[in-house]
Amino acid sequence: MTVLDGSSLTVDEALRLGSGPRPRIDIDEGARTRVAASWALATRLGAERTVYGRTTGVGANRDAAVRQDVSTDLRLLRSHATASGAQLDGTTTRTALVIRLNQLLRGGSGIHPDVVDALRLAIEEDRLPEVHAVGAIGTGDLSALAEIALGLMGEGAAEREHRSEPGGGRGVRWRPHAGDALPFISSSAVTLASACVEIGRLRHWLEQHALVAALSFLAVRASQECLQPSVQAARAHAGQAAAAAALRELLDGDEAPARRVQDSYGFRAYPQVCGALHDAIDALEHVVGIDIVSASENPLIDLEAGEAFHNGNFHGMPLALAADRVKLSLASIGQLSLARLTDLSSPELTGLAPFLATGAPGGSGVMLLEYNQAAAQAELRQCAQPATLGSVVVSRGVENHSSFSTQAIGQLRRCLDAAFDVLACELVAAARALRLHGARPPEGGRLAAFVDRLEPLLDRDQADRSLTADLAAARAFLDARTPSVHPADPANDAKEHR
């Protein structure tokens, strides 16, 4: 049983609750009290003065007076549930419901407390609405959250296993009260859920990257001086120290001497470049961690002040900037993998034939891995372009700035896909070089276990041949723990993970 209280949910917990069906959730009673008090205050304020989205229209309709009744809210939810693109996968949708529930428990929205148990039951019973990926521009997931609201009302199609029930499983879990529509959709919970999924993938990619880089270190007998603790202490970036420590642990027990006094940047600058990605992921997780326990609604119903404050807490600029930093860091670390593959193809560094070829002179060996890796790196580089450099003016000029945080997270997913492709090319070459050397990682460690799992998947024939099957096997091996369907990636609407 996980207790949600609005303020203590972490990225790990959100992802855990979203990753498996039918989690058990309890609601903190103090949080329930806050939600009820917030609704009572918002209702009173709406009767006394103008409150955006409750007594007015939204966007450029902010000056249009509306009645506080349910028909107004239904009209808003139905019109805003306009979306396109692929449907989000179950993990992302479920995580979004968890995050939105937790945010509402902060008591800043003014929504009726009935929504608390409606969301909780939808999560626990795994009755997830169909939600589309495209429609947000980093100023709130209006269309996606409106689709979720309609799903709770029984108007949206059910994604999961209840389609066989009458009405397609569209059970009514929630009926909105007057003033509930805008508080429900005034959040970036769906984009934050996608960010949580990508943080999990990023952590996994970093683990795999360290393992592959360690094999390359062994294959070219690179110097490990660059990994020493005193080197990291001399320039005390936390990510740099973590990256070096992870590689030292994998290479522990390797006592073969280095071939050179120092190596190319692909090896020597590993802690610095990889460490920058460590730090960028930590920064992204920090931003997401704040936002999943925040009251992001506009207006904010402030219980302590007894007031409604109109604001921009829904704006996704912190998230977009953090995601852009991760993308740029990924592009740099991908370039480092290219540098190591170049070294693996060089006889003066490996002591083997050019391109790790065998047989008569002039063999191509792994030559085409460089081309495949360069193509994947080009995709990674293109997807890493900062989303925050763009903006747009919508709603007749009233909403005149956008963060494009949703697009930044979608780009991050594509960057990671390409990064796995880049890494697979290096892995095939490093494994081949070690095999040609007749070498193995130190026995008993994680690196040796990694090679033991990999070897049966790769063809042991070293003659010139197509490496397509090896690349596909390596890619699947590296990416084995990632979701099976892209969530929230407008540029890859119907594309499945490679």
N, C-alpha and C positions, 0 to 999 in steps of 0.2 A: 504494500500500500504506500503510495506516494502522496504526501500532503502538499497541496498548493496553497500558498498564502499571498501571492502577488509580489513577493519581494525576495524569495530565496531560490528560485529556479535557476539552474545553471545550464550552460550549453550541453554538457554531457547528459544531464537529466532530461532535457527536452528531446535530445536525439534518442536516448534510450526509450522514453515513452512513445516516441513517434516511430521507432524502428520495428517494434513488435506489436501485433494486434492484441486488443483487449487488455490494456494495462489497468491496474486498479488505482483509482484516484480518490482521495478524500479532500474535502474543502475545509480550510481553517475557518472556525466560527467567527473569529475576529474579522476575517476578510469578508465573510458573508454580511456581517453587520455594516462594514464600510460600504459595500455595494448598495445595500438597502438605504443607508443614509444619503449616499450620493444621489440615488434616484429621487428620494423625497426632496432634497435640496434643489435638484435640477427642475423638478416639476413646479416647485414654488417659485423659483426664479423666472421660469417661463411664463408664469401667470402675472408676474410683476413687471417684467421688462423684456426688451428684445434679446433673444438668445439665438445665435446663429445655428441654423439647422434644426431648430426646435420651433421657433416662431417665424423663421425666415426660410427662403429657398437656399440653395447651396451654389457655390461658385459665383458666376456673374449674376445669379438670381438672389444674391445676398440682401438686396433691398426689397425683395418681394415678400410681403407679409403672408404667412400661411397659418392655418389652424392647427392647433395641437390635437390631432386625432390620428387614429390608426390608418385611415385611408391615405393620408399624406405620407406616412412612413412606407406603406406598401408601394405607393407610386415611386418613391425614391429608390427603394431596394430593387424593384423590377427594372427600372430604367438603367440603374447602374450595374446590373448584372449583364453587361454587354462586354464580351471577351472573345478571344480568338486563340488560335494556336493549339498546341498539343494539350492533352489533359495531364495534370500533375499526377505523379505516382502516389501510391498510398502512404509511403513514408513521409513525403513532404506535406501532404494534406493533413495527415494525422498530427505531425509536429506543429503545423500551423494552428490547428485547433487547440493544442496544448498551450502554445504561446499566447494565443488570443485570450483564452480562458484566464491564464495567469495575469496578463496585463489588466483585464477587466477587474480582477480581484484587488488591484491597487485602489479602486474606488474613486477614480478620477473621471469616469465617463458619463455618469448620470443615467446609465441604462437600468432597466427594471431587473431586479435580482433573479427573475425566472430564468434568464439566459444562462446562469451559472450551471444549473443542473442539466439544462438542455445540452450544453457543450460537453459536460462531463459524461453524460449518457452516450452521446454520439461517439466519443472517444472509446469508452469502455465496451460498447456494443459493436464497435468497428463499422458503424453506419456512416460512411464517408460520402459527402456529396462529390459530384464531378466538378472539378475546378480547372479552368483553362489557364495557360501559362502567360498569355499576352494580354496586356491591358493596363499595366502599371508603368509609371515613369519616375518612380522614386519620390512621390509625394503622397504615399498611402496606397495600399492595395485595394482600391475601391471596388473594381469589378470582381476580383477574386473573392473578397470578403462578402460582397453582395450575393455571389453565387453560393457561398457557404450559408449565409442567412436564409436564402430561399430553400436550400437543402434541409435546414433545420425545420422550416415551415412545411415541408412536404411538397414543395413546388419544384425542386431540383431533382435530377436523376441520381440514383444511388450508384456508387461506383463498385461497391464490394459485393459480398455474396448474397445479399438479400433481394436480388432482382427477381427471384422466383415467387416472391410474395405478391399478393394483389397490389396493383399500383406500382410495381417495380421496386418494392421495398421503401417507398417514399413515406415513411411514417412521420407523423407530425411530432416534433420534439419541442417546438417553440412557437408561440404566437406573440408577435411584437406588441408592445404597448405604445401609446402615444409618445413620440420623441425618441424611440429606440433606434431608428434606422441609422442616423449619422454616427451615434456613439459606437455602433457595432462595426461599421466599416472604416472608421477613422483610425487606421493602424497600418503598419507594414509587416504584420505577422506572417504573411505568406512568403515575402522576400526574406524575412529573418529565418523562417524554417528552411528555405533553400540554402541560406548561408550556413546553417547548422550542418546540413548534409555535406556541404562542400568542405567545411572544417574537418569533418570526419574523414573525408577522402584525402584531404591534404595531409593529415597526420599519417595516414596509411602510405601515401606516396613518399613522404619523407623517410619512413622506415625502409621502404623498398629501394629508394635512391641510395641510402647509405650502404645497403647490402651490395648493390650493383657496383657502386664506386669502390668498395672494398675489394671486390674481385678484380677490378681494373688495377688497383694498387698492386695486388699480388702478381698480376699478369705482366706488368712492366717493371716489377721490382722497384717501385717508387719509394723514395725516402719518406719515412714517417716522422722526420724531425718537425715538419710543419704542424703535426698533430699534438705536440708535447704540451703539457699543462702550463709550463712556464711561458711558452709563446702566447697562449691565450690570455694568461694573466697580465702580460705586457700591454694588451689592448683589450680592456675588460668589457667586451660586448657579450651579453648573456647568450645570445643565439650562437655566436662564434664558438664559445666554450662548449655549448651543448652539442653542436655539430662535430667538433673535434673529439669530444668524449665518446660519442656514439661510434665513430669510426675506430677509435683506439680500442674500444671494447670488442668490436668485431674482429680486429686484427690481432688481438691479444694471443700470444703464443707463437706468432710468426717471428722467426729469428733469422731468416735469410737476409744477407746484407743488401743494401741498396746498390743499384748499378751506377748511379750518378750522384754528384755532390748536391745537385738540386734539380727539380723537375719543372716541367711547363706549368702554366697557371691551372690547367685542368686538375692537377694534383696539389700543387703548392698553395693555391688560393682556395682550396676546397672549404676550409673552415670559414673563411670570410664571406664567400658567396653563398654557401649553404646557410651560414649563420644569419645572413640578412633575411632569408626566407623564414627561418625559425622565428625571428623577431617580428616579421610582417604577419605571420599566422597568429602569434600571440596578440598582436595589436588588433587584428580582426576579431579574434575571440573576445577580447576585452570590450569592443564596441557592441558586438552582438549580445554579450552578457549583460551589458547595461540596458539595452533596448528591450530585451525580453522580460525585464522586471520594471518597465517604465510605464507611466501613464502618458500615452502618446496622443490622446484624443484632443480634438478641437471642437468646442471649447473645453478647457479643463474645469471640471467641477471641483473646486477647492473646499473641502469640508472645514478645514481650519479657519479659512477666511470667510466662509459662508458666501462665496462668490463664484461666478463663472468668468474665466479668463480666456479670451480668444488668443490663439497662439499658433506656432508652427512646429510643435513637437513631433508631428508626423513626418517632417522632412527628413530624407534619408542621406543627407550629405556626409555625416560621419561614417556611415556604413559604406557608401560608395567610394570614398577616399581610401578607406581601409582595404576594400576589395581591389581597387586599382593598384595599391602598393603590393599586394600579394601577386597579382598578375605580372607586374613588372619584375618582381623578384623571381618568379617562375621562369620568365623568359631568359633572365640572366643565368640561372642555374642550368637551363637547357643548353645554353651556349657552352657551358663548362663540360657537359656530357659530349657535345660534338668535339671538343678539344681532346677529350680522352679517347674517343673513337679514332681520331686522327693518329694519336700516339700508338694505339693498338695496331694500326695498319702499318706502322713504321718499323722496318727491320732493325734499325740502329737502336731502337728503344726496347723491342721485345726479344731480339736475338733470333727471330723467326723470319720466314720469307715475307716479302711485301704482301700486304693484305691478308696475312695468315693463310696464304695459299699453300697447297701441297702439290706434289707431282712435278711435271716438267716446268722449267722456268717460264715466266709470263702468265702464270695462272691468276685469275681474278679474285679467288677466295671470297672475302667479305666486302669487296670493293663497293658493291651496290647498296650495302648497308649505309654507307655515307650519304648516298643520294636519298634514300628513304628517310634517314634521320634529318637531313637538311630540309626535306619537304615538310616533315612534321614540325620542325623548328620554325619554319616560315608560318605555318598555321598558328603555332604558339605565339609567335611575335605579333602577328596581325590581331589576334584576339586580345592581346595584352594592351592594346591602345586604350588610354584612359577614357572611361565612359563619362567622367566628370567634366571633360572638355566640352561636352555638348549641353545644350539647353533648349527649351521650347517655351512658347507662350500659348496658353490655352484658355478656354472659358472667357472669350471676349476680352483678353488682356488682363484679367484679374489675377490669374495664376501664372505669373510671368517668370518663374524659375523652377527648374527641375534638377534633381540630383542624378537621375538615371541609375539609382542603386540597384533596381531590379535587373537592368541591362548589365550592370557591372558583375552581378552574381552569375547571370547567364553566361557572360564572357568567361568568367572564372571556371565554370564547368567545362567549357570548350577548351580552355587553356590546359586544364588537367587532363582531358582526353588526349590532347596533343603531347603533353608531357609524358604520359605513359607510353605513347608511341616512340618518343625520343629515347626513353629509358630502355625500351625493349631492344632497340638496335644495339645499344652499348652492351646489354646483357648477352645477346647472342655472340658478339665478338669476344667479350671477356671470357665467357665459358669456353669458347673454341680455343683461345690462346692458352688457357690453363690446361686444357686437354692435350694440346700439342706439346706443352712443356712436361706433361705427365705430373702435374702439380695439383695439390689439394689445399684447401684452407686448413688452418689448425683444427685438429680433431676435437670433437666434443663441444664445439661452440655453435652459436646460431648461424654463423656463416657456412660451416660445414653442413648443417642441417638444411640450409637454404639450397645448397648445391645438390644435395641428395634428392630433394624434392624436384629440382629442376631437370636434372640429367635425363631421367626417363622420358621427358617430353620433347627432347631435342634429338634430331637425327645425328648419329655419330659418324656418318659418312663425311670425310673431309675433302672429297674431290669437288671440283667446280660443279655446282648445281644450283638450282633455285633454292633460295633460303626463305621463300614465302611462308611455308608451313612452320618453319622454326620461329619466324617473327610472330606469326599469329599465336603460336603456343606460348612464346615468351610474354606477349602482350596480355593474354588471358591469365597467365600465371601471376603476373605483377598486379593485375587489377581485380583479382578474384574476390575481394571483399567489398567492392563498390556496388551501388544499386544497379538494378537491371534496366531501368528506364530513366531518361533525362527528365528531371523536374525543372520547370521554370526557365527554359532556355528558348527564347523566341527564335533564335537563329537555327534551331535544330528541332523543329516542331514534332516530327514523327520519327525521329531517329533514335535507334536503340544503341546502348553501349556497344562499342566494338569489342 
